[in-house]
Amino acid sequence: MFNLNNPQIIKNLENQFLKKDLPKIRIGDNILVGVKIIEGNRERVQFYEGTVIAKKNSSINTTITVRKVLQGIGIERIFLIHSPKIDSIKILRSSKIRRSKLYYLRNLKGKASRLKQRF
């Protein structure tokens, strides 16, 4: 019988489910996330485009918070990037930022919420 309190066994099990083909996601990137959605018996991919305002790194539980503004209302969604529901992640553009969390974008509107592009 396995001892599940051993961190090495848990780490080996988690490494089997890590995605290897992910791009290098940074804070401030404008990304396009393809999310698998099941409607009845059909499965399709719905894309979510926005700016990465936060990232939490913890091996298989790595999450990113993506923010977009739709009809003047800010919408934030947290994605578990190693989840099987995430089909693809594509970086559209990168921004030059000096913070690790961009929560201050919640208080800005319109042109004030733009970020300088990194080339």
PyRosetta script that sets phi, psi and omega in degrees:
from pyrosetta import init, pose_from_sequence

init()
pose = pose_from_sequence("MFNLNNPQIIKNLENQFLKKDLPKIRIGDNILVGVKIIEGNRERVQFYEGTVIAKKNSSINTTITVRKVLQGIGIERIFLIHSPKIDSIKILRSSKIRRSKLYYLRNLKGKASRLKQRF")
pose.set_psi(1, 143.2)
pose.set_omega(1, -179.0)
pose.set_phi(2, -82.9)
pose.set_psi(2, 143.9)
pose.set_omega(2, 172.2)
pose.set_phi(3, -94.5)
pose.set_psi(3, 103.9)
pose.set_omega(3, -175.5)
pose.set_phi(4, -75.5)
pose.set_psi(4, -4.1)
pose.set_omega(4, 176.1)
pose.set_phi(5, -81.8)
pose.set_psi(5, -8.9)
pose.set_omega(5, 178.1)
pose.set_phi(6, -76.4)
pose.set_psi(6, 117.4)
pose.set_omega(6, -176.5)
pose.set_phi(7, -65.6)
pose.set_psi(7, -25.2)
pose.set_omega(7, -179.5)
pose.set_phi(8, -68.4)
pose.set_psi(8, -38.9)
pose.set_omega(8, 178.4)
pose.set_phi(9, -65.9)
pose.set_psi(9, -42.6)
pose.set_omega(9, 179.5)
pose.set_phi(10, -64.7)
pose.set_psi(10, -41.7)
pose.set_omega(10, 180.0)
pose.set_phi(11, -63.6)
pose.set_psi(11, -42.0)
pose.set_omega(11, 177.8)
pose.set_phi(12, -63.9)
pose.set_psi(12, -38.5)
pose.set_omega(12, 178.6)
pose.set_phi(13, -66.9)
pose.set_psi(13, -42.3)
pose.set_omega(13, 179.6)
pose.set_phi(14, -65.4)
pose.set_psi(14, -36.5)
pose.set_omega(14, -177.7)
pose.set_phi(15, -63.2)
pose.set_psi(15, -23.9)
pose.set_omega(15, 177.7)
pose.set_phi(16, -67.5)
pose.set_psi(16, -27.8)
pose.set_omega(16, -173.7)
pose.set_phi(17, -102.4)
pose.set_psi(17, -0.3)
pose.set_omega(17, 177.9)
pose.set_phi(18, -70.7)
pose.set_psi(18, 138.0)
pose.set_omega(18, 176.0)
pose.set_phi(19, -82.4)
pose.set_psi(19, 135.1)
pose.set_omega(19, -176.9)
pose.set_phi(20, -95.9)
pose.set_psi(20, -19.5)
pose.set_omega(20, -171.4)
pose.set_phi(21, -99.6)
pose.set_psi(21, 25.3)
pose.set_omega(21, -179.1)
pose.set_phi(22, -81.8)
pose.set_psi(22, 142.5)
pose.set_omega(22, 174.9)
pose.set_phi(23, -74.6)
pose.set_psi(23, 166.5)
pose.set_omega(23, 178.5)
pose.set_phi(24, -78.0)
pose.set_psi(24, 101.8)
pose.set_omega(24, -176.6)
pose.set_phi(25, -91.4)
pose.set_psi(25, 128.3)
pose.set_omega(25, 177.6)
pose.set_phi(26, -120.0)
pose.set_psi(26, 161.7)
pose.set_omega(26, 176.5)
pose.set_phi(27, -65.5)
pose.set_psi(27, 138.0)
pose.set_omega(27, 179.6)
pose.set_phi(28, 93.3)
pose.set_psi(28, -7.2)
pose.set_omega(28, 178.3)
pose.set_phi(29, -72.1)
pose.set_psi(29, 143.2)
pose.set_omega(29, 171.9)
pose.set_phi(30, -95.1)
pose.set_psi(30, 116.2)
pose.set_omega(30, -172.4)
pose.set_phi(31, -124.2)
pose.set_psi(31, 161.9)
pose.set_omega(31, 175.9)
pose.set_phi(32, -120.2)
pose.set_psi(32, 114.8)
pose.set_omega(32, -177.1)
pose.set_phi(33, -106.9)
pose.set_psi(33, 124.4)
pose.set_omega(33, 175.9)
pose.set_phi(34, -94.2)
pose.set_psi(34, 117.9)
pose.set_omega(34, -176.9)
pose.set_phi(35, -111.8)
pose.set_psi(35, 129.7)
pose.set_omega(35, 177.7)
pose.set_phi(36, -76.1)
pose.set_psi(36, 130.2)
pose.set_omega(36, -180.0)
pose.set_phi(37, -125.0)
pose.set_psi(37, 133.3)
pose.set_omega(37, 179.3)
pose.set_phi(38, -104.9)
pose.set_psi(38, 120.1)
pose.set_omega(38, 177.6)
pose.set_phi(39, -119.0)
pose.set_psi(39, 105.5)
pose.set_omega(39, -177.1)
pose.set_phi(40, 66.9)
pose.set_psi(40, -116.6)
pose.set_omega(40, 177.7)
pose.set_phi(41, -106.5)
pose.set_psi(41, 6.0)
pose.set_omega(41, 179.6)
pose.set_phi(42, -104.1)
pose.set_psi(42, 150.3)
pose.set_omega(42, 176.6)
pose.set_phi(43, -124.2)
pose.set_psi(43, 133.1)
pose.set_omega(43, 178.9)
pose.set_phi(44, -138.3)
pose.set_psi(44, 170.0)
pose.set_omega(44, -179.8)
pose.set_phi(45, -110.3)
pose.set_psi(45, 124.3)
pose.set_omega(45, 176.8)
pose.set_phi(46, -110.3)
pose.set_psi(46, 132.8)
pose.set_omega(46, -176.3)
pose.set_phi(47, -96.5)
pose.set_psi(47, 142.2)
pose.set_omega(47, -179.3)
pose.set_phi(48, -127.5)
pose.set_psi(48, 116.9)
pose.set_omega(48, -177.2)
pose.set_phi(49, -110.6)
pose.set_psi(49, 133.5)
pose.set_omega(49, 178.9)
pose.set_phi(50, -175.6)
pose.set_psi(50, -174.7)
pose.set_omega(50, -178.5)
pose.set_phi(51, -100.6)
pose.set_psi(51, 135.7)
pose.set_omega(51, 177.3)
pose.set_phi(52, -76.8)
pose.set_psi(52, 116.0)
pose.set_omega(52, -179.7)
pose.set_phi(53, -105.7)
pose.set_psi(53, -12.5)
pose.set_omega(53, 178.8)
pose.set_phi(54, -156.7)
pose.set_psi(54, 151.8)
pose.set_omega(54, 176.7)
pose.set_phi(55, -143.4)
pose.set_psi(55, 135.8)
pose.set_omega(55, 177.2)
pose.set_phi(56, -122.8)
pose.set_psi(56, 117.7)
pose.set_omega(56, -177.6)
pose.set_phi(57, -97.9)
pose.set_psi(57, 120.9)
pose.set_omega(57, 171.0)
pose.set_phi(58, -158.8)
pose.set_psi(58, 71.1)
pose.set_omega(58, 179.5)
pose.set_phi(59, 47.0)
pose.set_psi(59, -110.0)
pose.set_omega(59, -174.5)
pose.set_phi(60, -76.0)
pose.set_psi(60, -19.2)
pose.set_omega(60, -180.0)
pose.set_phi(61, -94.3)
pose.set_psi(61, 24.1)
pose.set_omega(61, 179.6)
pose.set_phi(62, -66.6)
pose.set_psi(62, 128.0)
pose.set_omega(62, 179.9)
pose.set_phi(63, -124.8)
pose.set_psi(63, 153.7)
pose.set_omega(63, 171.7)
pose.set_phi(64, -128.0)
pose.set_psi(64, 143.7)
pose.set_omega(64, 175.5)
pose.set_phi(65, -104.9)
pose.set_psi(65, 121.9)
pose.set_omega(65, -176.7)
pose.set_phi(66, -113.5)
pose.set_psi(66, 130.9)
pose.set_omega(66, -177.2)
pose.set_phi(67, -118.4)
pose.set_psi(67, 135.3)
pose.set_omega(67, 172.0)
pose.set_phi(68, -138.0)
pose.set_psi(68, 156.9)
pose.set_omega(68, 179.1)
pose.set_phi(69, -110.5)
pose.set_psi(69, 121.9)
pose.set_omega(69, -177.7)
pose.set_phi(70, -123.2)
pose.set_psi(70, 114.4)
pose.set_omega(70, -179.9)
pose.set_phi(71, 54.4)
pose.set_psi(71, 41.7)
pose.set_omega(71, 176.2)
pose.set_phi(72, 82.6)
pose.set_psi(72, 0.5)
pose.set_omega(72, -179.3)
pose.set_phi(73, -114.8)
pose.set_psi(73, 128.3)
pose.set_omega(73, 179.3)
pose.set_phi(74, -79.2)
pose.set_psi(74, 132.2)
pose.set_omega(74, 179.7)
pose.set_phi(75, -123.0)
pose.set_psi(75, 127.9)
pose.set_omega(75, 178.0)
pose.set_phi(76, -118.2)
pose.set_psi(76, 140.9)
pose.set_omega(76, 179.9)
pose.set_phi(77, -138.2)
pose.set_psi(77, 137.5)
pose.set_omega(77, -179.4)
pose.set_phi(78, -102.4)
pose.set_psi(78, 126.6)
pose.set_omega(78, -179.2)
pose.set_phi(79, -113.3)
pose.set_psi(79, 134.3)
pose.set_omega(79, 171.1)
pose.set_phi(80, -88.1)
pose.set_psi(80, 105.6)
pose.set_omega(80, -165.5)
pose.set_phi(81, -71.8)
pose.set_psi(81, -19.3)
pose.set_omega(81, 177.8)
pose.set_phi(82, -93.6)
pose.set_psi(82, 7.1)
pose.set_omega(82, -179.4)
pose.set_phi(83, -69.7)
pose.set_psi(83, 145.5)
pose.set_omega(83, 175.7)
pose.set_phi(84, -68.5)
pose.set_psi(84, -14.7)
pose.set_omega(84, 178.0)
pose.set_phi(85, -75.9)
pose.set_psi(85, -16.9)
pose.set_omega(85, 177.6)
pose.set_phi(86, -85.6)
pose.set_psi(86, 116.3)
pose.set_omega(86, -177.6)
pose.set_phi(87, -84.7)
pose.set_psi(87, -46.2)
pose.set_omega(87, -177.6)
pose.set_phi(88, -155.2)
pose.set_psi(88, 154.6)
pose.set_omega(88, 173.7)
pose.set_phi(89, -132.7)
pose.set_psi(89, 125.6)
pose.set_omega(89, -179.7)
pose.set_phi(90, -126.6)
pose.set_psi(90, 130.5)
pose.set_omega(90, 178.4)
pose.set_phi(91, -87.3)
pose.set_psi(91, 121.9)
pose.set_omega(91, -179.1)
pose.set_phi(92, -89.3)
pose.set_psi(92, -43.6)
pose.set_omega(92, 176.2)
pose.set_phi(93, -157.6)
pose.set_psi(93, 154.4)
pose.set_omega(93, 179.0)
pose.set_phi(94, -110.6)
pose.set_psi(94, 151.7)
pose.set_omega(94, -179.7)
pose.set_phi(95, -122.2)
pose.set_psi(95, 150.9)
pose.set_omega(95, 177.9)
pose.set_phi(96, -88.3)
pose.set_psi(96, 115.7)
pose.set_omega(96, -177.5)
pose.set_phi(97, -134.0)
pose.set_psi(97, 163.3)
pose.set_omega(97, -178.3)
pose.set_phi(98, -127.6)
pose.set_psi(98, 21.0)
pose.set_omega(98, 180.0)
pose.set_phi(99, -129.0)
pose.set_psi(99, 156.4)
pose.set_omega(99, 176.8)
pose.set_phi(100, -91.5)
pose.set_psi(100, -20.3)
pose.set_omega(100, 175.5)
pose.set_phi(101, -132.3)
pose.set_psi(101, 133.0)
pose.set_omega(101, -176.6)
pose.set_phi(102, -105.6)
pose.set_psi(102, 43.2)
pose.set_omega(102, -178.6)
pose.set_phi(103, -66.0)
pose.set_psi(103, -18.6)
pose.set_omega(103, -180.0)
pose.set_phi(104, -67.5)
pose.set_psi(104, -16.2)
pose.set_omega(104, 178.0)
pose.set_phi(105, -67.1)
pose.set_psi(105, -19.0)
pose.set_omega(105, 178.9)
pose.set_phi(106, -64.3)
pose.set_psi(106, -28.8)
pose.set_omega(106, -176.2)
pose.set_phi(107, -93.0)
pose.set_psi(107, -4.8)
pose.set_omega(107, -177.4)
pose.set_phi(108, -100.8)
pose.set_psi(108, 151.7)
pose.set_omega(108, -179.3)
pose.set_phi(109, -130.2)
pose.set_psi(109, 149.9)
pose.set_omega(109, 171.8)
pose.set_phi(110, 62.8)
pose.set_psi(110, -133.8)
pose.set_omega(110, -176.5)
pose.set_phi(111, -67.4)
pose.set_psi(111, -22.1)
pose.set_omega(111, -179.8)
pose.set_phi(112, -66.6)
pose.set_psi(112, -21.9)
pose.set_omega(112, -177.1)
pose.set_phi(113, -91.0)
pose.set_psi(113, 7.1)
pose.set_omega(113, 178.1)
pose.set_phi(114, -74.1)
pose.set_psi(114, 150.7)
pose.set_omega(114, 177.6)
pose.set_phi(115, -115.9)
pose.set_psi(115, 147.8)
pose.set_omega(115, 178.8)
pose.set_phi(116, -72.7)
pose.set_psi(116, 135.5)
pose.set_omega(116, -176.6)
pose.set_phi(117, -78.1)
pose.set_psi(117, 141.0)
pose.set_omega(117, 174.1)
pose.set_phi(118, -99.0)
pose.set_psi(118, 131.6)
pose.set_omega(118, -178.5)
pose.set_phi(119, -103.5)
pose.dump_pdb("model.pdb")
